[in-house]
Amino acid sequence: MIKNLFCVIIFLFCFSYFVVAEQQKEQTEITGESMTLKKNENAVVFNGGAKVVRGDKTIKADTMEYKKTTGLINAYGNVKFFLNNKDGKVNAFAQNAIYNVNDYTGKLWGGKPLIEYTVKDSTEVIKLYADNFYLENGLETARAENNVEIISSSGTIFSDNALIDKKSKTLYMHKDTKRPQVTAFQEDKKAIFEADEINMFYETKTVTMNKNVKGKIIIENIEGIQ
């Protein structure tokens, strides 16, 4: 009994040490079902339902390693990232993540990473898939690379890159190895366009295309035509 109590006290002391160390900026809370100290690396590993809460940002994963000296978190297995503030909600999902709680930068990869943007005062959700996401300012800004697919209620965009800016509510894509392509649907019309540069304003559901724009519109079920 005394031995178990001693372990609990050590756990609380070590956990408080890492949390309080961040209070000079913004408080970081890290929890998990079990914890392992790595003294040589000045790090703590949280296993089983690991969770980090810092301001309006929450990260969950099967396992997390937190390094106090750098503020770096390595997350593995079923990573979920949530941002919820007055401008709307952002959710992200991946198998692995690196995130720095000090400068809000990070990376998501593995398991077909997904970022979901919910437009303020709307049920509209924009879904972004990519091989890798590089984060800045949490999920406020994200750079998507390789096999980018953007899905909304009005259409789909394919690209090999995209820059997402939550503040301006825009998605910017440009030609790298491939030209971005838009497939849009409206009633009985289907439009397919490609261009060197594409901007999507996801709050107003509008798309602008620049440089070498090409495309076609397909109209179905025209009255009088069999």
N, C-alpha and C positions, 0 to 999 in steps of 0.2 A: 504493500500500500504506500509506504513512504517512498519507495523507489519510483512508483508510477507518478506520485505527486511531484517528485523532483523533476521528472521528465516533462511534465506539463508546465512547470515553472520555467524550465529552460526554453521550451518551445515558445511560450508567450514572450519571454525576454528577447529572444532572437528575432521573432516576428516584429515586435514593437521597434526593435533597433532599426530594421530596414524601413519600416513605415515612417517613423519619426524623421529619419534622415532625409526624406523627401519633403517634409512639411515647410521647408524654407521657400519652396516654389508653390507646388500644389500637392495635396496629400495623395499618396498612393496606398491603396489597400490591396493586399494579396492574400488569398486564402486557398486552401486545398485540404484534402483528406489526410495527407501525410507530408512531411517536410524532411529534407536531407540537407545538411550543411556541407559546403565545400570550402573549408578554411583556406586552403592554398590558393583558390581562385576567387575568394571573397564573394561567394555566390551561394544561393539557396535554390534547391529544386523542390517544386511543389507537384505532387502527384495526386491524381484522382479528382476530377472536377475542379481543376485549378481555375482561379478567377482573379482578374486584376480590374480594379475600379479606380479611375483617375478623372475627376471632374465629370464631364458628360460622356466619357468614353469607357466602355467595358470590353474586356477581352476574356474569352473562355477557351479552355483547351484541356486535353487529357493530361498533359504534362507541361510545366513551365519552368524555365531556369532564369532566375533574376540575378544580375550582376550589379552590385551596389555601386562600384566605382565608375561604371559607365552608364548606368541606368538602362542597360540593354536587357530585353526579355526575348528569350527563345521559346517559342510555343510549338508543340508537336501534337498532332492528332486531333481531328474535329475542331479546328480553330474557328471561333465565331467572334466577330468584332462588331460592336454596336456603338453608334453615335446618335444621340437624340437631343436636339436642341430646338430653339424657336424657329429655325429655318427649315426644319424637316428631319426625316430619319434616314440614316444610312446603315445598312447591314452588310457585312462581308463574311464570306465563308471560304475556307481553304484547309488543306491538310497541315500546312506548316506556315509559320510566320516569324519574322524578326521585327521587334518594335522597340523604339527608344522612348522611354517615358519622359525624358528631359527635353528632347527637341521634336518629338512627335513624328519622327520619320520611321519608315519600316518597309517591309516587303512581304507579300503573300504569294505562295506558290504551292503546287501539288494538289491533286484531286479536282482539277478543273475549277480554279478559283472563280468566285462570283461576288460582285458588288451590286447591291440593290439600293437605288435611290427612290425615296418616296417624296413626291412633290408636295410642298406645303399646301394644306387645305384641300387635298385631293387624295383619291385612292389610287391614282396612277403610279405605277411602279416601273422604273426603268431598270432593266437587268443588263449587266455587263459581264461577259465572260472573257478570259484571257489566260495565257499560260503563266504570266507574271504580272503582279501589280506592285508598283513602287509608290509608297505613301509619303505625303508631306502634310503637315498640320493635321495629323490624325487621318481622318477620311475626308477632310475638306478638299484636298487635292490629291489625285491619283493618276499615275501614268501607267497605262496598260500596254503590254508588249506581247506580240505574237498570237496569232489566231484569235483576234479580237472579234467578238460578236456582241452587238448591242440590240436588245429587243425591247420594243415598246408596243402599245396597243395599235399603233398606226403603221408599223413596219419594222424592218430589220436592216442594220448596217453591218457590213463586214469590212474589216481593215486589219492591217498588221500592226497598228499602233493607235492609241487614243490618249488624249489628255483631258481629264475630267476635273472641272472646277465647280465645286458646290456653291461657292459664293455667287458666281455669275450664272450658275445653272446652265453651263455649256459643256459640250463634248466636241473636242477638236481633233480631226484626223487628217493626215496628209500622206502623200505617196512616199513610201519607202522602197520596198521591193514590189509592192502591188498597189494599184489605185483603189482607194476606198469605194465601196459600192453600196448604194441604197436601194432597197426594195420596199415600196410603200403601197398601201392598200387604201382605197376609198370607194365604198359601195361596190359598183361593178367594174372599177378601174384598178389596174395594177401598173405601177410605174417602176422602171428599173433604170437607175442612173449611176454613173461613175464620174469621178473628177479627181484632180490632183489634191484638192483641199475640200473638206466638208466640215461644216459647223452644224451641230444640232443644239437647239435651244429647247431643252426638254420640258420647261415649264409651259411654254407656249406651243409646244409640239410643232415647231417649224425647223426646216433644214435649209441651209444655204450652201451652194456649191460654187467653187471658183477654179478657174484654169482647166482648159481642155475638157469641158463638160460634155458628156455624151449620154444618150439615154433613149428610152422608148416608152410609150404608154400603150397598154393593152386594154381594150374595152370589150367586155363580154356581155352577152345577152342583149344585143341591140335589137330593138323592136323592128320586125319586118325582115330580119336577116336570119336565115336558118343555118 
